[in-house]
Amino acid sequence: MIYSTKPVSCISRELARHDIDLLLIADDERADSHSYMRLVESRRVDALIVAHTMDNDPRLTHLQEAGIPFLALGQVPSGLPCAWFDFDNHAGTWQATQHLIALGHQRIALLSEDNSRAYVTARRQGWRDALSEHGLPETWLRRISPTRRSGFQAVTELMSLPLPPTAIITDSDLIGDGAAMSLQLSGHLSGEDAVSLVVYDGLPQDSIIEQDVAAVLQSTRHRVGRQIADMIRQLVTNVSPEMLQVLWQPEFHPGKTTLAPSA
């Protein structure tokens, strides 16, 4: 059994009660040559979890060909007969963007992770689709690494533009924390010159920002862990993978950082 994150520890505890072994496959873009295939071929695992599916993910094809039960953490292309669990990442950014547009914002930035993971591209597309519905431009899209430093630098650059955004959405918590720090230092997180800010997953627990920042929220780790463990148990008892495709909806928390744009 291999696990490395808190949500996965919740899953492994649930499965251990049923004597089920679990292998977590990392989101490695070179996964087609990863050593996990040797374990798969040796049939020493009961089931696998494929973390953070990617667009055109080679891991899914390899595992299907090997005939090993697996659960993808991320929505897979339509018609692919495998089990998967995900949140509606498209709906999360779409809802946040629609909320900001309803407040009167027309210059809405997105700070997006610069990779091809399925949840990242879905969040990016949700923002794009909401803007497109209202004929608004994508001028303020920034594709950056998922770090506080990158979020801070991107917001500092955006706010120095002749026409800066009046609202910013970040697609990860670390980027959001850096964005919030930049806005706070420049006097734009609150007050008359505030720039609206929405952070996907909310600010991290160790953030020094005390403001109630708007967020797109997903479920608790424990609830997600129990859901995934239940799906794995069904997989190893030969439930059809097509019957195990679950999409949960995120919730939008407006917080104190979504306001009408200042004059």
C-alpha positions as CSV (number, residue, x, y, z in Angstrom):
1,M,0.0,0.0,0.0
2,I,1.3,3.4,-0.9
3,Y,-0.1,6.7,0.3
4,S,1.2,10.2,0.7
5,T,-1.6,12.7,1.5
6,K,-4.2,13.1,4.2
7,P,-7.2,12.4,2.1
8,V,-5.5,9.1,1.0
9,S,-4.9,8.2,4.6
10,C,-8.6,8.4,5.2
11,I,-9.2,6.1,2.2
12,S,-6.6,3.6,3.3
13,R,-8.0,3.4,6.8
14,E,-11.5,2.6,5.4
15,L,-10.1,0.0,3.0
16,A,-7.9,-1.7,5.6
17,R,-11.0,-2.7,7.6
18,H,-12.0,-4.8,4.5
19,D,-8.5,-6.3,3.9
20,I,-8.1,-4.4,0.6
21,D,-4.7,-3.2,-0.5
22,L,-4.4,0.1,-2.3
23,L,-1.8,1.6,-4.6
24,L,-1.9,5.4,-5.3
25,I,-0.5,6.3,-8.7
26,A,1.1,9.8,-8.7
27,D,0.3,12.3,-11.4
28,D,3.5,11.8,-13.3
29,E,3.5,12.8,-16.9
30,R,6.0,10.0,-17.6
31,A,3.7,7.5,-15.9
32,D,3.7,5.2,-18.9
33,S,7.2,4.1,-17.8
34,H,6.6,4.2,-14.1
35,S,7.5,1.3,-11.9
36,Y,3.8,0.9,-10.9
37,M,3.3,-1.1,-14.1
38,R,5.5,-3.9,-12.7
39,L,3.2,-4.2,-9.7
40,V,0.2,-4.2,-11.9
41,E,1.5,-6.9,-14.2
42,S,2.5,-9.0,-11.1
43,R,-1.1,-8.9,-9.9
44,R,0.0,-7.9,-6.4
45,V,-2.6,-5.2,-5.9
46,D,-6.4,-5.4,-5.5
47,A,-7.1,-2.0,-7.0
48,L,-5.5,1.3,-7.9
49,I,-6.3,5.0,-7.5
50,V,-5.1,7.2,-10.3
51,A,-4.5,10.7,-8.8
52,H,-5.2,13.9,-10.8
53,T,-6.1,12.6,-14.2
54,M,-4.6,14.5,-17.2
55,D,-5.9,15.3,-20.6
56,N,-5.2,12.2,-22.8
57,D,-3.9,10.4,-19.7
58,P,-1.8,7.3,-20.8
59,R,-2.2,5.7,-17.3
60,L,-5.9,5.0,-17.9
61,T,-5.2,3.2,-21.2
62,H,-2.5,1.1,-19.7
63,L,-4.5,0.0,-16.8
64,Q,-7.6,-0.8,-18.9
65,E,-5.4,-3.0,-21.1
66,A,-4.0,-4.7,-18.0
67,G,-7.5,-5.5,-16.7
68,I,-6.8,-4.1,-13.2
69,P,-9.6,-2.4,-11.3
70,F,-8.9,1.3,-10.8
71,L,-10.6,4.5,-9.8
72,A,-9.6,7.8,-11.5
73,L,-9.6,10.9,-9.3
74,G,-10.8,13.2,-12.0
75,Q,-13.5,13.1,-14.7
76,V,-12.4,11.1,-17.7
77,P,-13.4,11.6,-21.4
78,S,-17.0,10.7,-22.2
79,G,-17.4,7.1,-23.2
80,L,-14.3,5.7,-21.5
81,P,-15.5,2.7,-19.5
82,C,-13.8,3.3,-16.2
83,A,-14.7,4.3,-12.7
84,W,-14.0,7.9,-11.6
85,F,-14.8,10.4,-8.9
86,D,-14.6,14.2,-9.2
87,F,-16.0,17.5,-8.3
88,D,-17.5,19.7,-11.0
89,N,-14.5,22.0,-11.4
90,H,-16.0,23.7,-14.4
91,A,-19.1,24.6,-12.4
92,G,-17.0,26.1,-9.5
93,T,-15.2,28.8,-11.6
94,W,-18.3,29.3,-13.8
95,Q,-20.4,30.1,-10.7
96,A,-17.8,32.3,-9.2
97,T,-17.4,34.3,-12.4
98,Q,-21.1,34.6,-12.9
99,H,-21.4,36.0,-9.3
100,L,-18.7,38.6,-10.0
101,I,-20.4,39.6,-13.3
102,A,-23.7,40.0,-11.6
103,L,-22.0,42.5,-9.2
104,G,-20.9,44.5,-12.2
105,H,-17.4,43.3,-12.9
106,Q,-16.2,43.2,-16.5
107,R,-12.4,42.9,-16.0
108,I,-12.1,39.5,-14.3
109,A,-8.7,37.9,-14.0
110,L,-7.9,34.2,-13.5
111,L,-4.7,32.9,-12.0
112,S,-4.5,29.4,-13.3
113,E,-2.0,26.6,-12.8
114,D,0.1,26.1,-15.9
115,N,-0.4,22.4,-16.5
116,S,-2.8,20.0,-18.3
117,R,-4.3,18.2,-15.3
118,A,-8.0,17.7,-16.0
119,Y,-9.3,19.7,-13.0
120,V,-7.1,22.6,-13.9
121,T,-8.3,22.8,-17.5
122,A,-11.9,22.4,-16.3
123,R,-11.6,25.3,-13.9
124,R,-10.0,27.4,-16.7
125,Q,-12.8,26.5,-19.1
126,G,-15.5,27.4,-16.5
127,W,-14.1,30.9,-16.2
128,R,-13.9,31.2,-20.0
129,D,-17.4,30.0,-20.6
130,A,-18.9,32.5,-18.1
131,L,-17.0,35.4,-19.7
132,S,-18.1,34.2,-23.2
133,E,-21.7,34.2,-22.2
134,H,-21.5,37.9,-21.5
135,G,-19.1,38.9,-24.3
136,L,-16.3,39.7,-21.8
137,P,-12.6,39.3,-22.7
138,E,-10.0,36.9,-21.4
139,T,-7.3,39.6,-21.3
140,W,-6.4,39.0,-17.6
141,L,-5.6,35.2,-17.7
142,R,-2.3,34.3,-16.2
143,R,-1.0,30.8,-16.3
144,I,1.5,30.3,-13.5
145,S,3.1,27.8,-11.1
146,P,1.0,26.8,-8.1
147,T,2.9,28.7,-5.4
148,R,2.4,31.7,-3.1
149,R,5.3,33.5,-4.8
150,S,3.7,33.1,-8.3
151,G,0.3,34.3,-7.0
152,F,1.9,37.4,-5.3
153,Q,4.0,38.3,-8.4
154,A,1.1,37.8,-10.8
155,V,-1.3,40.1,-8.9
156,T,1.5,42.7,-8.5
157,E,1.9,42.7,-12.3
158,L,-1.8,42.8,-12.9
159,M,-2.4,45.7,-10.6
160,S,0.4,47.7,-12.4
161,L,-1.4,47.5,-15.7
162,P,-3.0,50.7,-17.2
163,L,-6.3,48.8,-17.0
164,P,-6.1,46.4,-14.1
165,P,-8.7,43.8,-13.3
166,T,-11.5,44.7,-10.8
167,A,-11.8,41.0,-9.7
168,I,-9.5,38.1,-9.5
169,I,-10.2,34.3,-9.2
170,T,-7.4,31.9,-8.4
171,D,-7.7,28.2,-9.1
172,S,-5.7,27.0,-6.1
173,D,-5.3,27.9,-2.5
174,L,-1.5,28.6,-2.5
175,I,-1.9,30.9,-5.5
176,G,-4.8,32.5,-3.7
177,D,-2.8,33.1,-0.6
178,G,-0.1,34.9,-2.6
179,A,-2.7,36.9,-4.4
180,A,-4.4,38.0,-1.1
181,M,-1.0,39.0,0.3
182,S,-0.3,41.2,-2.7
183,L,-3.7,42.8,-2.6
184,Q,-3.4,43.4,1.2
185,L,0.0,45.0,0.9
186,S,-1.2,47.3,-1.9
187,G,-4.4,48.3,0.0
188,H,-6.7,46.5,-2.5
189,L,-8.0,43.6,-0.3
190,S,-10.5,45.8,1.5
191,G,-11.7,49.4,1.6
192,E,-12.9,51.8,-1.2
193,D,-10.3,50.5,-3.7
194,A,-10.9,46.8,-3.0
195,V,-10.4,44.3,-5.8
196,S,-12.8,41.3,-5.4
197,L,-11.0,38.0,-4.8
198,V,-12.2,34.4,-5.0
199,V,-9.9,31.5,-4.1
200,Y,-10.7,27.9,-5.2
201,D,-10.6,25.7,-2.1
202,G,-10.2,28.8,0.2
203,L,-7.0,30.1,1.8
204,P,-4.7,27.5,3.3
205,Q,-4.9,26.9,7.1
206,D,-1.5,28.6,7.7
207,S,-2.5,31.8,5.8
208,I,-1.7,35.1,7.7
209,I,-4.7,36.8,5.9
210,E,-7.5,37.3,8.4
211,Q,-10.0,38.6,5.9
212,D,-13.0,36.2,5.1
213,V,-12.0,35.6,1.5
214,A,-14.6,34.3,-0.9
215,A,-14.1,30.7,-1.9
216,V,-15.3,27.8,-4.0
217,L,-15.5,25.0,-1.5
218,Q,-15.4,21.3,-1.9
219,S,-16.3,18.6,0.6
220,T,-14.3,17.5,3.7
221,R,-11.4,15.1,3.4
222,H,-13.2,12.6,5.6
223,R,-16.4,12.6,3.5
224,V,-14.4,12.3,0.3
225,G,-12.3,9.5,1.7
226,R,-15.3,7.5,2.7
227,Q,-16.9,8.0,-0.8
228,I,-13.7,6.9,-2.6
229,A,-13.2,3.9,-0.3
230,D,-16.8,2.8,-0.9
231,M,-16.3,3.0,-4.7
232,I,-13.1,0.9,-4.5
233,R,-14.8,-1.8,-2.4
234,Q,-17.5,-2.0,-5.1
235,L,-14.8,-2.2,-7.9
236,V,-13.1,-5.2,-6.2
237,T,-16.5,-7.0,-5.9
238,N,-16.9,-6.7,-9.7
239,V,-19.4,-3.9,-9.9
240,S,-19.3,-2.5,-13.4
241,P,-17.0,0.5,-13.7
242,E,-19.6,2.4,-15.7
243,M,-21.8,2.3,-12.7
244,L,-19.2,4.1,-10.6
245,Q,-18.9,7.5,-12.1
246,V,-19.6,10.2,-9.5
247,L,-19.6,14.0,-9.9
248,W,-20.1,16.2,-6.8
249,Q,-21.0,19.8,-6.9
250,P,-18.8,22.5,-5.2
251,E,-20.3,25.3,-3.1
252,F,-19.7,29.1,-3.5
253,H,-18.9,31.0,-0.3
254,P,-19.1,34.8,-1.0
255,G,-17.1,35.8,2.1
256,K,-16.3,39.5,2.5
257,T,-14.2,39.9,-0.7
258,T,-16.8,40.0,-3.5
259,L,-18.0,43.5,-3.9
260,A,-19.2,45.7,-6.7
261,P,-16.3,47.3,-8.6
262,S,-15.1,50.6,-7.2
263,A,-15.4,53.7,-9.3
